[in-house]
């Protein structure tokens, strides 16, 4: 029985041992084998349990841009984000020309806080910050220096402009700057650059005048071109150097339809003929200031024959050569002056009146002793200290100035004439003429210097 039982056991255990041997033999070819819980499982069960397990996939979280980075104190001054392309850039590194991920066109796409920290600690970024700081400090210093120099130049140009407006010689420019400095105008000190450049010379003042003149001329030219219509006012005269001059003004219409008068020049001409004046007007208006012929619609003058001659006057030439629709206007003030002067020539009393004013002027002009004598009497009688003025036929306001002087110093004038009448017959005659014209020819009342009666025709004070 024992031997039989042994054979049965051997029969059942041999296949299992053989299967185990086959498994051991195939271990080198199979990555791994899963063993079943049952040691007596079949071949098909082994194949099922020997398949390799699926690899575990590593889960990654997609990183995104954080809006809080924009307002971060450490990043706000250099950080830039392109929301369309989803790129990060460093504007400071870009400004200074650094080469790194944050300056490339594609930018940085690694949205990590640690990425930003590494960039801020990087040598490129730190150098870029230092360069920008130095550059800004330099720019600030330069701008401050330029601003101070500009203030000095502005003060100097205002001084030059004031001298021109007040008809003061340009050679007084340096003296004026010294006076302003004494008055505590600190901007004048800003004109000096280094040890030599002070910009206080007469040549500097003349250059500033030229610059101011060009700016004004450009503004006037712009107004001329923008104005729909233009009128020119012109007159010729001879200056103190016996040179013939032609002065020109224009009337323009501004945007609000307000007429404005602008000075455009006082040019030297070879003579005062109509041909020369008309040519000069065309050169200055049509060529120099680019006024269109259709814009020029008015011409104003003093009414002289050379200006308004019916055949070859300046106005007729401009109508013929520039604009046939031009309107020529005889100055109203000149017409009034001509009317009054010509009318006065026909009245003996008015002729004598004007002649007396002229004689009084020349009586005191020729003698310093007489001038001092009348000034002493003016001081005693508490009259204003005034010089007697000449009457000019071509200067309308001169008549008023001469008459006003006599009106305000009448008492002193008559007193002086009477004090010297016994020694100087001319003074006696001027005294009689002065009393006569001021008393409206009523000599019987005996006009005394302190009189204030209606018979004088004027009041002394």
matplotlib code that plots the C-alpha trace (Angstrom):
import matplotlib.pyplot as plt

x = [0.0, 2.8, 4.4, 1.2, 0.4, 3.9, 3.4, 0.1, 1.7, 4.5, 2.0, 0.3, 3.3, 5.4, 3.4, 3.4, 7.2, 7.6, 5.4, 7.4, 10.5, 9.1, 8.2, 11.7, 13.1, 11.0, 11.8, 14.4, 11.9, 9.0, 9.2, 7.1, 4.7, 1.7, 1.2, -2.3, -3.5, -4.1, -0.9, -2.8, -4.1, -4.2, -2.0, -4.7, -5.0, -1.3, -1.4, -4.1, -2.2, 1.2, 0.3, 2.3, 0.2, -0.7, 1.9, 0.6, 0.4, 1.8, -0.8, 0.4, -1.5, -1.5, 0.1, -1.5, -0.7, -1.6, -3.2, -1.7, 1.7, 0.8, 0.3, 3.2, 5.5, 8.6, 7.4, 5.1, 8.0, 9.4, 6.8, 4.8, 2.3, 0.9, -2.5, -3.0, 0.2, 0.4, 4.0, 5.9, 8.5, 10.8, 10.6, 13.7, 15.9, 14.4, 15.1, 18.8, 19.2, 19.8, 19.6, 17.5, 14.2, 12.3, 13.6, 13.0, 10.1, 8.5, 8.9, 8.7, 5.9, 7.0, 4.3, 6.0, 6.6, 10.1, 10.7, 10.0, 12.2, 15.1, 14.9, 14.8, 18.0, 19.7, 22.8, 21.2, 18.2, 20.2, 22.6, 19.6, 18.1, 21.4, 21.7, 18.2, 18.8, 22.0, 20.4, 17.4, 19.7, 21.7, 18.6, 17.3, 20.5, 20.6, 17.0, 17.5, 20.5, 18.7, 15.7, 17.8, 19.6, 16.2, 15.0, 18.0, 17.6, 13.9, 14.8, 17.4, 15.0, 12.3, 14.8, 15.7, 12.0, 11.4, 14.3, 12.8, 9.3, 10.5, 12.8, 15.9, 19.3, 20.4, 23.8, 21.9, 21.2, 24.2, 23.5, 19.9, 21.0, 23.3, 20.4, 18.1, 20.8, 21.1, 17.3, 17.6, 16.4, 18.2, 17.4, 19.9, 22.8, 21.7, 22.9, 26.6, 27.9, 31.5, 34.0, 33.7, 30.1, 27.9, 25.6, 25.4, 27.1, 25.4, 26.0, 23.9, 21.2, 21.1, 20.9, 18.0, 16.3, 16.7, 15.2, 12.2, 11.7, 11.7, 9.1, 6.9, 7.3, 6.3, 3.2, 2.2, 2.9, 0.6, -2.1, -1.8, -2.1, -5.1, -7.0, -9.6, -9.0, -6.1, -5.7, -2.4, -1.7, 1.4, 3.2, 6.7, 8.9, 12.6, 14.4, 17.1, 19.8, 18.1, 17.1, 13.8, 11.7, 8.4, 6.4, 3.8, 1.0, -1.7, -5.2, -6.3, -9.4, -9.1, -11.2, -13.7, -14.0, -12.2, -10.0, -6.4, -3.6, -0.1, 3.2, 5.1, 8.1, 9.9, 12.0, 14.4, 13.5, 15.6, 13.0, 9.4, 7.9, 4.7, 6.5, 9.0, 6.4, 4.1, 7.0, 8.1, 4.5, 4.2, 7.6, 6.7, 3.1, 2.9, 6.4, 7.8, 4.5, 2.8, -0.4, -2.6, -3.7, -7.3, -6.8, -5.6, -8.8, -7.9, -5.2, -5.0, -2.8, -2.5, -4.1, -0.9, -0.9, 1.9, -0.4, -3.9, -3.0, -5.8, -3.5, -0.3, -0.7, 0.2, -3.4, -4.0, -0.9, -1.9, -5.4, -3.9, -1.2, -2.6, -6.3, -8.7, -11.3, -8.9, -10.5, -8.4, -9.1, -8.0, -7.2, -10.0, -7.6, -5.6, -8.7, -9.8, -6.4, -6.4, -9.8, -9.0, -5.6, -6.8, -9.9, -7.7, -5.5, -8.5, -9.0, -6.5, -7.0, -6.2, -3.2, -2.0, -2.8, -0.6, 2.2, 2.3, 2.7, 5.6, 7.2, 7.1, 8.8, 11.7, 12.1, 12.9, 14.7, 17.5, 18.4, 19.2, 19.0, 15.4, 14.6, 16.0, 14.3, 10.8, 11.5, 12.3, 9.0, 7.2, 8.6, 7.7, 4.1, 3.9, 3.2, 4.4, 7.9, 7.2, 9.1, 7.3, 6.7, 6.8, 3.8, 4.2, 1.9, 2.4, 2.0, -1.5, -1.0, 1.9, -0.6, -2.5, 0.8, 2.0, -1.4, -1.6, 1.8, 0.8, -2.5, -0.9, 1.9, 0.0, 0.6, 4.4, 4.7, 3.0, 4.9, 8.2, 7.4, 6.4, 9.5, 11.8, 9.5, 11.4, 14.7, 13.5, 11.0, 10.5, 9.3, 6.8, 5.4, 5.0, 3.4, 0.8, 0.2, -0.1, -2.6, -4.5, -5.0, -5.8, -8.2, -10.1, -9.0, -10.3, -7.2, -9.2, -9.4, -5.6, -4.9, -2.7, -0.9, -3.0, -6.3, -8.9, -11.8, -13.9, -12.5, -9.4, -11.3, -9.4, -8.7, -5.1, -5.3]
y = [0.0, 2.3, 1.9, 2.5, 5.6, 6.9, 6.4, 8.3, 11.2, 11.3, 11.3, 14.3, 16.4, 16.0, 18.3, 21.0, 20.8, 20.9, 24.1, 25.7, 24.9, 26.4, 29.6, 29.9, 29.4, 32.2, 34.8, 36.5, 37.2, 38.4, 41.8, 40.7, 37.8, 38.1, 35.0, 33.8, 32.9, 29.3, 27.3, 24.8, 27.4, 26.6, 28.0, 30.4, 31.8, 32.5, 34.3, 36.6, 37.4, 37.8, 41.0, 44.1, 46.7, 50.0, 52.8, 55.5, 58.9, 61.9, 64.6, 68.2, 71.4, 74.1, 77.3, 80.6, 84.3, 85.8, 89.3, 90.0, 90.2, 93.4, 95.2, 93.6, 96.3, 94.3, 93.8, 96.7, 99.0, 96.6, 93.9, 93.7, 91.1, 90.6, 89.2, 88.4, 86.4, 85.4, 86.5, 88.2, 90.9, 93.2, 96.7, 97.9, 95.1, 95.9, 99.6, 99.0, 96.4, 93.3, 89.8, 87.3, 85.4, 88.5, 90.6, 88.2, 88.7, 85.5, 86.6, 84.3, 81.7, 80.2, 81.5, 80.9, 83.2, 81.7, 82.7, 86.3, 86.1, 84.7, 87.4, 90.2, 88.7, 88.2, 90.3, 91.6, 93.0, 94.6, 96.2, 97.5, 99.1, 100.9, 102.1, 103.6, 105.3, 106.9, 107.9, 109.6, 111.4, 112.7, 113.8, 115.5, 117.4, 118.4, 119.5, 121.6, 123.3, 123.9, 125.2, 127.7, 128.8, 129.2, 131.5, 133.6, 133.8, 134.7, 137.6, 138.8, 138.7, 140.4, 143.2, 143.5, 143.7, 146.4, 148.5, 148.3, 149.1, 152.1, 153.4, 153.0, 152.4, 148.8, 149.7, 150.2, 146.4, 145.6, 148.5, 147.3, 143.8, 145.2, 147.2, 144.2, 142.2, 145.0, 144.8, 141.1, 139.5, 136.2, 134.9, 137.3, 135.4, 132.3, 133.9, 133.2, 129.9, 129.2, 132.0, 133.8, 133.4, 136.0, 137.0, 140.6, 142.2, 144.5, 141.9, 139.4, 142.0, 142.5, 138.8, 138.5, 141.4, 139.6, 136.4, 138.3, 140.1, 136.9, 135.3, 138.4, 138.5, 134.8, 135.5, 138.4, 136.4, 133.6, 136.2, 137.6, 134.2, 133.2, 136.5, 136.4, 140.0, 142.4, 146.2, 148.1, 151.5, 153.2, 156.6, 157.8, 160.3, 161.3, 160.3, 162.2, 160.7, 162.2, 158.7, 158.1, 155.6, 153.8, 152.6, 149.9, 148.6, 146.0, 145.5, 141.9, 140.1, 137.6, 134.5, 136.4, 138.9, 141.6, 143.8, 144.2, 146.5, 145.0, 146.7, 144.9, 147.2, 150.5, 150.0, 152.3, 153.3, 155.1, 157.8, 158.7, 158.1, 156.1, 153.4, 152.8, 152.8, 150.4, 148.1, 148.0, 147.3, 144.4, 142.9, 143.0, 141.9, 139.5, 138.0, 138.3, 137.7, 135.6, 137.5, 136.5, 139.3, 138.5, 139.1, 142.7, 144.8, 148.1, 150.8, 153.7, 156.8, 160.5, 161.6, 163.0, 163.0, 160.4, 158.1, 158.8, 160.2, 159.4, 158.2, 156.9, 157.1, 154.1, 153.1, 153.1, 151.1, 148.4, 148.3, 147.8, 145.3, 143.4, 143.6, 145.7, 145.6, 147.3, 150.3, 153.4, 155.3, 158.8, 158.9, 160.6, 162.2, 163.7, 165.1, 166.7, 168.2, 169.6, 171.0, 172.8, 174.1, 175.4, 177.0, 178.7, 180.2, 182.3, 183.8, 186.5, 186.0, 182.2, 182.9, 185.4, 182.9, 180.2, 182.7, 183.9, 180.3, 179.8, 183.1, 182.3, 178.9, 180.4, 183.3, 180.9, 178.3, 180.7, 181.8, 179.8, 183.0, 183.6, 179.9, 180.2, 183.5, 182.1, 178.9, 181.1, 182.9, 179.6, 178.4, 181.6, 181.5, 177.7, 177.1, 173.8, 174.0, 173.4, 174.2, 176.0, 173.8, 174.3, 174.1, 171.8, 171.8, 168.1, 167.1, 167.7, 167.1, 169.6, 172.5, 171.2, 170.6, 174.2, 175.7, 173.6, 174.8, 178.4, 177.7, 176.1, 178.8, 181.9, 183.9, 183.2, 183.9, 187.3, 188.2, 187.5, 189.4, 192.5, 192.2, 192.5, 194.6, 197.8, 196.3, 194.1, 195.4, 191.9, 190.7, 193.7, 192.8, 189.1, 190.2, 192.2, 189.4, 186.8, 188.9, 189.7, 186.1, 184.8, 187.7, 187.4, 190.9, 192.8, 194.8, 197.5, 195.1, 195.1, 191.3, 190.9, 187.7, 187.0, 187.8, 185.0, 187.0, 185.8, 188.5, 186.4, 183.8, 181.1, 180.6, 180.9, 177.7]
z = [0.0, 0.9, -2.5, -4.4, -2.5, -3.3, -7.0, -6.9, -5.2, -7.7, -10.5, -9.3, -8.2, -11.4, -13.7, -11.0, -10.7, -14.4, -14.6, -11.9, -13.8, -17.0, -15.1, -13.7, -17.2, -18.6, -15.9, -18.1, -20.8, -18.7, -16.9, -14.0, -13.1, -10.9, -8.9, -8.0, -4.6, -5.7, -6.2, -8.4, -10.9, -14.6, -17.5, -18.6, -15.2, -15.1, -18.4, -17.0, -13.8, -15.5, -17.6, -16.4, -14.5, -16.1, -15.4, -13.1, -15.0, -13.2, -12.8, -13.6, -12.8, -15.6, -14.3, -15.1, -14.8, -11.4, -11.5, -8.1, -9.7, -11.4, -8.1, -6.3, -4.9, -6.0, -9.6, -10.5, -11.6, -14.2, -14.8, -18.1, -19.2, -22.7, -22.2, -25.8, -26.3, -22.6, -22.2, -19.4, -20.0, -18.1, -19.4, -17.5, -19.0, -22.4, -22.0, -21.2, -24.0, -21.8, -23.2, -21.2, -21.2, -20.1, -23.0, -25.9, -28.2, -27.1, -23.5, -20.4, -20.1, -16.8, -14.6, -11.2, -8.3, -8.1, -11.7, -10.9, -7.8, -9.8, -12.4, -9.8, -8.1, -11.5, -12.4, -15.6, -13.8, -11.1, -13.6, -15.6, -12.5, -11.8, -15.3, -15.4, -12.0, -13.3, -16.5, -14.7, -12.3, -15.3, -17.2, -14.1, -13.6, -17.3, -17.4, -14.2, -15.8, -19.0, -17.2, -15.2, -18.4, -20.1, -17.3, -17.8, -21.5, -21.1, -18.7, -21.2, -24.2, -22.2, -21.4, -25.1, -26.0, -23.4, -24.7, -28.2, -27.1, -25.1, -27.9, -25.8, -27.4, -27.5, -26.0, -22.7, -22.6, -20.4, -18.1, -17.7, -16.8, -14.1, -12.7, -12.7, -10.8, -8.2, -7.8, -6.9, -10.2, -9.8, -13.2, -14.7, -13.0, -15.0, -18.2, -17.3, -18.6, -17.5, -17.1, -20.4, -21.8, -20.0, -22.9, -21.8, -24.9, -27.4, -30.1, -28.0, -27.7, -31.4, -32.1, -29.7, -31.4, -34.7, -33.3, -31.8, -35.0, -37.0, -34.7, -35.0, -38.8, -39.1, -37.0, -39.2, -42.4, -41.0, -40.3, -43.8, -45.4, -43.3, -43.7, -46.4, -47.3, -46.8, -47.0, -47.1, -45.5, -46.8, -46.6, -47.7, -45.9, -45.4, -42.2, -40.3, -42.5, -45.6, -46.8, -48.5, -46.5, -47.2, -44.2, -44.6, -42.5, -43.3, -42.0, -41.6, -40.5, -37.7, -37.2, -35.1, -37.9, -35.9, -38.0, -36.8, -37.9, -38.3, -39.1, -41.9, -42.6, -43.1, -46.1, -47.9, -51.5, -54.1, -54.7, -54.0, -57.4, -57.9, -59.9, -57.1, -54.3, -56.2, -57.0, -53.4, -52.2, -54.6, -53.5, -49.8, -50.0, -53.0, -52.9, -49.3, -47.4, -50.1, -50.3, -53.1, -55.6, -54.9, -51.2, -51.6, -51.8, -50.1, -50.3, -47.8, -48.2, -47.3, -50.5, -52.1, -55.9, -56.1, -54.1, -55.6, -59.0, -61.5, -64.3, -62.8, -59.0, -56.7, -56.2, -60.0, -60.7, -58.1, -59.6, -63.1, -62.2, -59.2, -58.5, -60.6, -57.7, -55.2, -53.4, -52.8, -49.6, -48.8, -45.0, -43.2, -40.6, -43.4, -45.1, -41.9, -41.3, -44.9, -44.4, -41.2, -42.3, -45.6, -44.0, -41.3, -44.1, -45.1, -41.6, -40.6, -36.9, -37.0, -39.2, -36.6, -33.8, -35.3, -36.1, -32.5, -31.2, -33.6, -32.6, -28.9, -29.5, -31.5, -29.0, -26.2, -28.3, -29.3, -25.8, -22.7, -20.6, -21.6, -20.9, -17.4, -16.8, -17.6, -15.6, -12.5, -12.8, -13.3, -10.1, -8.2, -9.5, -9.0, -12.6, -14.2, -15.7, -19.4, -22.6, -25.3, -28.4, -32.1, -34.4, -37.4, -40.4, -41.0, -37.3, -36.2, -32.5, -32.3, -32.5, -29.4, -27.5, -28.2, -27.2, -24.0, -22.9, -23.2, -21.5, -18.5, -18.1, -19.3, -16.1, -16.1, -19.8, -19.7, -16.5, -18.1, -21.3, -19.2, -17.0, -20.1, -22.3, -21.7, -22.7, -25.5, -28.1, -29.4, -25.9, -25.8, -29.2, -28.1, -24.9, -26.9, -29.3, -26.5, -24.6, -27.7, -28.9, -25.4, -24.6, -27.9, -28.9, -25.8, -24.8, -22.8, -19.8, -19.3, -18.8, -15.8, -15.0, -11.9, -13.6, -13.9, -15.4, -18.3, -20.6, -21.1, -23.0, -21.0, -17.4, -16.2, -14.1]

ax = plt.figure().add_subplot(projection="3d")
ax.plot(x, y, z, "-o")
ax.set_aspect("equal")
plt.show()
